Amino acid sequence: MTTSVGFDLDMTLADTRTGIAAVYDELSVRLGVAIDSAAAVSRLGPPLEVELANWLPADEVAAAAELYRQIYPEMGVPVHTAMAGAHDAIAAVRAAGGRVIVVTGKNLRDALGTVELLGLVVDEVVGSVFGADKGAALARFGAAAYVGDHVADIEAARAGGAVSVGVATGPYTVGELRDHGADVALADLTQFAAWYTGWHQRDELR
């Protein structure tokens, strides 16, 4: 049996906080608008436009988002780092014969740039989807589990018919992820390989 797994990107596989904060700081300077980058990176997950709406009038959000995305490849991507356990988590899935898909709210260009920079060995990357909208990609890929740090990733797993694996490396604690309905809640990805190996072996025995 091949058990393929989907992963979120920001704060699941990749620590993008420093890069994103730098882009928000630059955006703030260029637009002449106060943006608290620390506050913004403390709630990563929802689409960029949702965050920008906290700082700008509605009619200025689209243009600001376009400028943000122009800045991001040069200022954001190069300083991203892999989350602890990210490479081992992917390796565990691949060692069991599974495939790995990254399904993220980040746009495809910057998601691919981040995956390449960090040397993440994945089979497919799907960008610009959030919450339950991730479900179609997970179902198309046949992902049996989806790993993410946000409660919206629990919705994504449900929509895709996958087991929801929450990691408490984003804005939610292990307890909060469980309270929101995660099937499995881990402190971080360093715990994933052991969980996945046991879960996969149980699946094979069915």
N, C-alpha and C positions, 0 to 999 in steps of 0.2 A: 504494500500500500504506500502511495506517495502522499505525504501530508505537506501541502504547501501553506505558506504563512505570509500574511501581509503585515507591513510595519508602517507606522506613521514616521515622519522624518524629524521635524523640529521637536527637540526635547525628548525624543524617543531614541532615535538612532544618532542624531546630531545635536550637539550643544551649539545653538545658533544665537545665543543671547548677546554675546559681545558684538558680533557682526550686525545684528539687527539694531542694537542700541546705537552703534556708530552711524548707521544709515538714518535713523530717526534724528539723531543730533545734527547731521548734515542737512537733512530736510528742513529742520527747524530753522537753521541759519539761512538757507536759501529762500524760504518762504517768509521769514520774519515772524514766525508764529511759535509761541511757547509750546513745546512738546516734552513731556516728562518721559524720557526714554526708559528709565528704570521701571516706571509704572507700566509702560507698554510691554516690556519684555517679561513682566511678571504674569501676564495673562495671554501668552502666545497660544494660538490654536485657531480662533475664528479668522475669517478672511481679513485681509489688510484693510479693506474699506470700512469694516466695522470698527477697528481701532482708530483709524483716522477721523471718523465721525465724532470721536471724543474731543478732538482738538480743532476741528475746522467746520465752517458752515457746510451744509449738505451740498450746495452747488459748487464747492471747491474740492470736494473729496476725490472725484474722478481724476482731475488734473494732478492732484498731489500724489495719488497712487501711481500714476504714470511716471512722475518724476522719481518717486521712490524706487520704482523698478528699473529706471535708468541708472540710478546710483548703485544699486545692490550688487551687480556682478563684480565691480571693482572694489567696493568698500566692505561689503558684507560677506560674500562667499569666502574670500581668502583667509579669514580668521576663524572660520568654523572648525570645530573639533569633534571627534567621535565621542559619544557618550560611553561611559564605562560599561564594558560588556557587549558593546554593539557588534564588534567583529566576531566575538565568540558566539553570540546569539545567531547570527547569520550562518556561521560555520556549522552550528548544531543542526540547523534545518537542512543544509546542503549535505552534511554527512549522512543524514537519514534518507537521502534521495529526494528531498523536497525542493521546491522552488521558492524564491523569495520575491515578493512584489512590494515596492514602496508606493503607498497611496497617501498623498499629502495635499494640504491646502496651498502649499507653495507653488508658484507657477512652474511649469515644466522646465523651462530653461535654467532657472536657479536651483531647482531640485536636482536636475542632472549634473549641474556644476558642483553641487555639494556632494553628491554621491561619488563623483569622479575624484574630487579633491581628497575625500576621506578614504578612498580605495574600498568602498563597500561593494561587495560582489553580489549584485542582484540581477534578477532576470527581466524585470520590467519596472518602469517608473510611470506613475500616473499623477498628474498635478492639477491644481486648481479645483479640488473637490473638498467638501467639508461635511462633517456629520453624516447623516443618512445617505447623502449623495455619493459617499464613498462605496456604498453597498454594491452598486452595479459593477464597479471595477473588481471588487473582491469576488463577487459571484462569477464574473466572466473568467477570472483567473482560477477559480476553484479553490480559493483560500479556505482552509479549515479553521484558521484562527487569525485574529487581527490584533496587533499589539499597538497600544497608544497610551499617551499620558493624559488625555483630556476626556471628560465625560462624553463629549461628542463622538469620541472614538468607540465608546460603548454602543452608541446608536448606530455607528457605521458597521460594527460587527454584526449587530442584530439584523440590519438591513441586508447584509451580505450572506446571512445564514452561517456565520462563523462564530467560534468561541471568542469571547471578549477577554483579552488579557491586558489589564491595566498596569502601568508602571508609574510609581509615585515620584517621577523626576520632573514633572511639570507643576501645575498649580494645585494639584489635589493630593491628599495623603492616601495611604493604603486604605484606611478606614472609609474615607470619602468615596474612593473608587468602588469599594464594596457596596456602600450604601446606595450608590447610583446604579448598581446592578452588574458590575463586572463579574464575569464567571471566575476569573483568577485575578488576584491583585498582588503585585510584586513590588518590593522596595525599589529595585532598579533592574537593568538588564543583566547584571552579573548573576541574577538568580534564574534567568530564563533558560539557559542550556539544560540545567538539571531538571527543571519542571518539564521542559519540552521533551527531553529524552524519555522520561517516565510516561508522559502522556502519549507519546507516539508509540511506545512499546505496548501500552495497554490497547491502543487502537488496533495494532497489528494482530493482537490475540483474539479480537472479537470474531 
